[in-house]
């Protein structure tokens, strides 16, 4: 995933359904990272914080849409 994919501008152009799909994908990725860490295969531990922040960005956009109506 590129860093530009999770900017507020990029996220605001997506539909609610696409945002929900991104959250599901990111949560699966976070699960896989935890699994790799347990097995000792994880080399880039900073990916944890990056994925968590991406999940937070997408959830923030979903909350904005919910509070402000549909966009």
Order of alpha helices (4+ residues) and beta strands (2+ residues): alpha-alpha-alpha
